């Protein structure tokens, strides 16, 4: 049986926005550019089993990205302004969210093993959510979150499957 938590880690480290950042699992380590994966639900049954015995399930998790923030205004006087790292930081978190959306479009999913068919992976919003700002740290940190849902079918309890010849066989 495949460990779905490890499958999610293996999947996410393919993302260019994560591969070069410290990645933590179910641990908050609030430092600039750190990324956390916080599990919400694993193997949650979404409905009654299908007639063939397969079961629709969900795996849900949140990706948390910490970014240092700037207290500089974007515009100080008419016609002058500063570049603002906050805009760039939000764009970095957005790129991670966009990567997940692109993987859905490409049908590149986490590998949950031969007894699971991943149907889709989706984010719960179209922009990262600013969960808060910790101004007690130096530099202050913004915490962005991205909710992700993996919908899949657990086929481990199927009572019949189609074989290679197109006919159905009853599973023992």
DAVENVEN-V613951 format. One record per pair of residues at least 24 apart in sequence whose ideal C-beta (glycine too) atoms are under 10 Angstrom apart, sorted by the first residue. I is the first residue (numbers start at 1). GAP is how many residues later the second one is. D is the distance in Angstrom with one decimal. If there is no record, write none. Layout:
i=I gap=GAP d=D
i=I gap=GAP d=D
//
This chain:
i=1 gap=111 d=9.5
i=1 gap=112 d=6.4
i=1 gap=113 d=9.7
i=1 gap=114 d=7.3
i=1 gap=115 d=9.5
i=1 gap=155 d=8.2
i=2 gap=108 d=9.1
i=2 gap=109 d=6.7
i=2 gap=110 d=5.5
i=2 gap=111 d=3.3
i=2 gap=112 d=8.3
i=2 gap=113 d=8.1
i=2 gap=114 d=7.3
i=3 gap=39 d=9.7
i=3 gap=109 d=9.5
i=3 gap=110 d=9.1
i=4 gap=35 d=9.0
i=4 gap=38 d=5.7
i=4 gap=39 d=7.2
i=4 gap=53 d=9.6
i=4 gap=55 d=5.5
i=4 gap=57 d=9.7
i=4 gap=106 d=7.5
i=4 gap=107 d=9.6
i=4 gap=108 d=5.7
i=4 gap=109 d=8.5
i=4 gap=112 d=8.2
i=4 gap=146 d=8.2
i=4 gap=148 d=8.9
i=5 gap=32 d=8.3
i=5 gap=34 d=6.6
i=5 gap=37 d=7.0
i=5 gap=54 d=8.7
i=5 gap=56 d=8.7
i=6 gap=104 d=9.5
i=6 gap=105 d=9.8
i=7 gap=52 d=8.7
i=7 gap=102 d=9.4
i=7 gap=103 d=4.5
i=7 gap=104 d=5.4
i=7 gap=105 d=5.6
i=7 gap=106 d=7.7
i=7 gap=109 d=9.1
i=7 gap=111 d=9.4
i=7 gap=143 d=9.2
i=8 gap=29 d=6.5
i=8 gap=31 d=8.1
i=8 gap=34 d=9.3
i=8 gap=51 d=7.1
i=8 gap=53 d=6.3
i=8 gap=55 d=9.7
i=8 gap=102 d=5.5
i=8 gap=103 d=10.0
i=8 gap=104 d=9.2
i=8 gap=113 d=9.7
i=8 gap=140 d=8.5
i=8 gap=142 d=7.6
i=9 gap=28 d=6.8
i=9 gap=101 d=9.1
i=10 gap=100 d=7.2
i=10 gap=101 d=7.2
i=11 gap=89 d=9.5
i=11 gap=92 d=8.0
i=11 gap=97 d=8.4
i=11 gap=98 d=7.5
i=11 gap=99 d=3.9
i=11 gap=100 d=7.5
i=11 gap=101 d=9.7
i=11 gap=107 d=9.8
i=11 gap=110 d=8.4
i=11 gap=139 d=9.0
i=12 gap=25 d=6.8
i=12 gap=49 d=9.2
i=12 gap=51 d=7.3
i=12 gap=84 d=8.9
i=12 gap=87 d=9.0
i=12 gap=88 d=8.6
i=12 gap=91 d=9.8
i=12 gap=98 d=8.4
i=12 gap=136 d=9.1
i=14 gap=85 d=8.6
i=14 gap=89 d=8.3
i=14 gap=94 d=8.1
i=14 gap=96 d=9.8
i=15 gap=48 d=9.3
i=15 gap=80 d=8.8
i=15 gap=81 d=6.2
i=15 gap=83 d=10.0
i=15 gap=84 d=4.7
i=15 gap=85 d=7.8
i=15 gap=87 d=9.7
i=15 gap=88 d=8.4
i=16 gap=79 d=8.0
i=16 gap=80 d=9.0
i=16 gap=83 d=7.3
i=17 gap=46 d=9.7
i=17 gap=48 d=8.3
i=17 gap=75 d=6.3
i=17 gap=76 d=8.2
i=17 gap=77 d=9.5
i=17 gap=78 d=5.3
i=17 gap=79 d=4.3
i=17 gap=80 d=9.3
i=17 gap=81 d=9.2
i=17 gap=82 d=6.4
i=18 gap=45 d=8.2
i=18 gap=47 d=9.0
i=18 gap=78 d=6.8
i=18 gap=81 d=8.4
i=21 gap=44 d=8.2
i=21 gap=45 d=9.5
i=21 gap=71 d=9.6
i=21 gap=75 d=9.5
i=22 gap=44 d=9.7
i=23 gap=40 d=9.6
i=24 gap=40 d=8.9
i=25 gap=36 d=9.5
i=26 gap=35 d=9.4
i=28 gap=36 d=7.3
i=28 gap=38 d=8.8
i=28 gap=115 d=8.8
i=29 gap=35 d=9.9
i=29 gap=37 d=8.2
i=30 gap=34 d=9.1
i=30 gap=36 d=5.4
i=30 gap=104 d=6.4
i=30 gap=107 d=6.8
i=30 gap=111 d=5.6
i=30 gap=113 d=7.2
i=31 gap=35 d=6.2
i=31 gap=37 d=9.0
i=31 gap=106 d=8.5
i=31 gap=110 d=7.6
i=32 gap=33 d=10.0
i=32 gap=34 d=6.2
i=32 gap=35 d=6.4
i=32 gap=36 d=4.4
i=32 gap=37 d=9.4
i=32 gap=57 d=9.1
i=32 gap=105 d=9.2
i=32 gap=107 d=7.1
i=32 gap=109 d=6.6
i=32 gap=110 d=9.7
i=33 gap=32 d=7.9
i=33 gap=33 d=6.9
i=33 gap=34 d=7.0
i=33 gap=35 d=8.3
i=33 gap=56 d=9.3
i=33 gap=59 d=8.5
i=33 gap=108 d=10.0
i=34 gap=30 d=8.4
i=34 gap=31 d=7.8
i=34 gap=32 d=4.9
i=34 gap=33 d=9.3
i=34 gap=107 d=9.1
i=35 gap=28 d=6.5
i=35 gap=29 d=7.0
i=35 gap=30 d=5.5
i=35 gap=31 d=7.8
i=35 gap=58 d=9.6
i=35 gap=61 d=7.9
i=35 gap=109 d=9.9
i=35 gap=111 d=9.9
i=36 gap=25 d=9.9
i=36 gap=26 d=8.1
i=36 gap=27 d=7.2
i=36 gap=28 d=4.2
i=36 gap=29 d=8.0
i=36 gap=30 d=7.9
i=36 gap=107 d=9.2
i=36 gap=109 d=9.2
i=37 gap=24 d=5.7
i=37 gap=25 d=7.6
i=37 gap=26 d=6.1
i=37 gap=27 d=7.9
i=37 gap=111 d=9.1
i=38 gap=24 d=4.6
i=38 gap=25 d=8.0
i=38 gap=26 d=6.2
i=38 gap=107 d=8.4
i=38 gap=109 d=9.8
i=40 gap=107 d=7.8
i=40 gap=108 d=9.1
i=40 gap=109 d=8.9
i=41 gap=108 d=9.1
i=42 gap=108 d=9.8
i=43 gap=69 d=9.8
i=43 gap=73 d=9.6
i=43 gap=109 d=9.3
i=43 gap=111 d=7.5
i=44 gap=105 d=9.8
i=45 gap=109 d=8.3
i=46 gap=105 d=7.5
i=46 gap=106 d=9.6
i=46 gap=107 d=9.8
i=49 gap=105 d=8.9
i=49 gap=108 d=7.1
i=49 gap=109 d=9.2
i=49 gap=110 d=9.6
i=50 gap=103 d=7.9
i=50 gap=105 d=9.6
i=50 gap=108 d=8.5
i=51 gap=108 d=8.8
i=51 gap=109 d=9.5
i=52 gap=101 d=9.9
i=52 gap=103 d=8.4
i=52 gap=105 d=9.2
i=52 gap=106 d=5.2
i=52 gap=107 d=6.1
i=52 gap=108 d=5.8
i=52 gap=109 d=7.8
i=52 gap=110 d=9.8
i=52 gap=116 d=9.0
i=52 gap=119 d=9.4
i=53 gap=101 d=9.5
i=53 gap=102 d=8.1
i=53 gap=103 d=8.8
i=53 gap=104 d=4.7
i=53 gap=105 d=4.5
i=53 gap=106 d=4.3
i=53 gap=107 d=7.8
i=53 gap=108 d=9.6
i=53 gap=118 d=7.9
i=54 gap=61 d=9.4
i=54 gap=62 d=9.6
i=54 gap=63 d=8.1
i=54 gap=99 d=5.1
i=54 gap=100 d=6.4
i=54 gap=101 d=4.8
i=54 gap=102 d=8.4
i=54 gap=103 d=7.1
i=54 gap=104 d=5.0
i=54 gap=105 d=9.1
i=54 gap=107 d=9.3
i=55 gap=61 d=9.9
i=55 gap=97 d=9.5
i=55 gap=98 d=7.1
i=55 gap=99 d=4.6
i=55 gap=100 d=8.3
i=55 gap=101 d=8.4
i=55 gap=102 d=6.7
i=55 gap=103 d=9.2
i=56 gap=61 d=10.0
i=56 gap=63 d=8.0
i=56 gap=95 d=7.0
i=56 gap=96 d=7.7
i=56 gap=97 d=5.7
i=56 gap=98 d=7.9
i=57 gap=55 d=9.3
i=57 gap=59 d=8.0
i=57 gap=62 d=9.8
i=57 gap=93 d=8.8
i=57 gap=94 d=7.7
i=57 gap=95 d=5.7
i=57 gap=96 d=7.3
i=57 gap=97 d=5.2
i=58 gap=61 d=9.9
i=58 gap=91 d=5.8
i=58 gap=92 d=6.6
i=58 gap=93 d=5.7
i=58 gap=94 d=7.5
i=59 gap=51 d=8.1
i=59 gap=53 d=7.8
i=59 gap=57 d=9.4
i=59 gap=59 d=9.1
i=59 gap=62 d=9.2
i=59 gap=89 d=8.7
i=59 gap=90 d=7.7
i=59 gap=91 d=4.4
i=59 gap=92 d=8.5
i=59 gap=93 d=7.0
i=60 gap=64 d=8.4
i=60 gap=87 d=7.2
i=60 gap=88 d=6.9
i=60 gap=89 d=5.0
i=60 gap=90 d=7.4
i=60 gap=91 d=9.7
i=61 gap=85 d=9.4
i=61 gap=86 d=7.9
i=61 gap=87 d=5.6
i=61 gap=88 d=8.5
i=61 gap=89 d=8.1
i=62 gap=62 d=8.7
i=62 gap=67 d=9.3
i=62 gap=69 d=9.3
i=62 gap=83 d=5.3
i=62 gap=84 d=6.8
i=62 gap=85 d=5.3
i=62 gap=86 d=7.1
i=63 gap=30 d=8.7
i=63 gap=33 d=6.6
i=63 gap=34 d=8.2
i=63 gap=37 d=8.2
i=63 gap=60 d=9.0
i=63 gap=65 d=8.6
i=63 gap=81 d=8.6
i=63 gap=82 d=7.0
i=63 gap=83 d=4.4
i=63 gap=84 d=8.1
i=63 gap=85 d=6.5
i=64 gap=29 d=9.6
i=64 gap=64 d=9.5
i=64 gap=65 d=9.9
i=64 gap=67 d=7.4
i=64 gap=79 d=6.0
i=64 gap=80 d=7.1
i=64 gap=81 d=5.2
i=64 gap=82 d=7.9
i=65 gap=24 d=8.3
i=65 gap=25 d=9.8
i=65 gap=27 d=7.3
i=65 gap=28 d=4.8
i=65 gap=31 d=6.6
i=65 gap=32 d=9.5
i=65 gap=63 d=7.0
i=65 gap=66 d=9.9
i=65 gap=77 d=8.6
i=65 gap=78 d=7.5
i=65 gap=79 d=4.7
i=65 gap=80 d=7.8
i=65 gap=81 d=7.5
i=66 gap=27 d=9.7
i=66 gap=68 d=8.7
i=66 gap=71 d=9.5
i=66 gap=75 d=5.0
i=66 gap=76 d=7.2
i=66 gap=77 d=5.8
i=66 gap=78 d=7.9
i=67 gap=25 d=6.8
i=67 gap=26 d=7.0
i=67 gap=61 d=9.8
i=67 gap=63 d=9.9
i=67 gap=72 d=9.6
i=67 gap=73 d=9.9
i=67 gap=74 d=6.7
i=67 gap=75 d=5.1
i=67 gap=76 d=8.2
i=67 gap=77 d=6.8
i=68 gap=69 d=8.6
i=68 gap=70 d=9.2
i=68 gap=71 d=4.2
i=68 gap=72 d=7.0
i=68 gap=73 d=6.0
i=68 gap=74 d=7.8
i=69 gap=61 d=9.8
i=69 gap=64 d=6.2
i=69 gap=65 d=9.2
i=69 gap=66 d=8.4
i=69 gap=68 d=9.9
i=69 gap=70 d=6.9
i=69 gap=71 d=5.0
i=69 gap=72 d=6.7
i=69 gap=73 d=4.7
i=70 gap=69 d=8.1
i=70 gap=70 d=8.7
i=70 gap=72 d=9.8
i=71 gap=64 d=8.7
i=71 gap=68 d=9.1
i=71 gap=69 d=7.4
i=85 gap=54 d=9.4
i=85 gap=57 d=9.9
i=86 gap=44 d=9.6
i=86 gap=47 d=9.8
i=86 gap=56 d=7.1
i=89 gap=39 d=9.6
i=89 gap=41 d=10.0
i=89 gap=52 d=9.8
i=89 gap=53 d=6.5
i=89 gap=55 d=7.7
i=90 gap=37 d=8.1
i=90 gap=38 d=6.8
i=90 gap=40 d=8.0
i=90 gap=52 d=8.3
i=90 gap=54 d=7.2
i=91 gap=37 d=9.8
i=92 gap=36 d=9.1
i=92 gap=52 d=8.7
i=93 gap=34 d=8.5
i=93 gap=35 d=3.9
i=93 gap=36 d=9.3
i=93 gap=37 d=9.0
i=93 gap=49 d=8.8
i=93 gap=50 d=9.9
i=93 gap=51 d=4.1
i=93 gap=52 d=8.8
i=93 gap=53 d=7.0
i=94 gap=32 d=9.1
i=94 gap=33 d=6.4
i=94 gap=34 d=6.0
i=94 gap=50 d=8.8
i=94 gap=52 d=9.1
i=95 gap=33 d=9.7
i=96 gap=27 d=9.6
i=96 gap=32 d=7.6
i=96 gap=48 d=8.7
i=96 gap=50 d=6.4
i=97 gap=26 d=5.4
i=97 gap=27 d=9.9
i=97 gap=28 d=7.8
i=97 gap=29 d=7.6
i=97 gap=30 d=7.1
i=97 gap=31 d=5.7
i=97 gap=32 d=9.9
i=97 gap=47 d=9.0
i=97 gap=49 d=4.9
i=97 gap=50 d=9.6
i=97 gap=51 d=8.9
i=98 gap=25 d=9.0
i=98 gap=28 d=9.4
i=98 gap=29 d=10.0
i=99 gap=24 d=10.0
i=99 gap=47 d=10.0
i=100 gap=46 d=7.3
i=100 gap=48 d=6.0
i=101 gap=25 d=8.2
i=109 gap=41 d=7.3
i=109 gap=42 d=9.8
i=109 gap=43 d=8.2
i=110 gap=40 d=6.3
i=110 gap=42 d=8.8
i=112 gap=38 d=7.8
i=112 gap=40 d=5.8
i=112 gap=41 d=9.7
i=112 gap=42 d=8.6
i=113 gap=41 d=9.8
i=113 gap=42 d=9.9
i=113 gap=43 d=9.0
i=114 gap=41 d=8.3
i=114 gap=42 d=9.1
i=115 gap=37 d=10.0
i=115 gap=38 d=9.5
i=115 gap=39 d=6.5
i=115 gap=40 d=5.4
i=115 gap=41 d=4.0
i=115 gap=42 d=8.8
i=115 gap=43 d=8.7
i=116 gap=34 d=9.6
i=116 gap=36 d=5.0
i=116 gap=37 d=6.8
i=116 gap=38 d=5.7
i=116 gap=39 d=6.8
i=116 gap=40 d=7.8
i=117 gap=34 d=9.9
i=117 gap=35 d=6.2
i=117 gap=36 d=4.5
i=117 gap=37 d=8.5
i=117 gap=38 d=6.2
i=118 gap=32 d=6.2
i=118 gap=33 d=7.5
i=118 gap=34 d=4.5
i=118 gap=35 d=8.2
i=119 gap=31 d=8.5
i=119 gap=32 d=4.7
i=119 gap=33 d=5.8
i=119 gap=34 d=6.3
i=120 gap=29 d=8.3
i=120 gap=30 d=7.6
i=120 gap=31 d=5.2
i=120 gap=32 d=8.5
i=121 gap=27 d=6.5
i=121 gap=28 d=7.2
i=121 gap=29 d=5.0
i=121 gap=30 d=7.7
i=121 gap=31 d=9.1
i=122 gap=25 d=9.2
i=122 gap=26 d=7.2
i=122 gap=27 d=5.4
i=122 gap=28 d=8.3
i=122 gap=29 d=7.6
i=123 gap=24 d=6.4
i=123 gap=25 d=5.7
i=123 gap=26 d=7.9
i=124 gap=24 d=7.1
i=124 gap=25 d=6.5
//
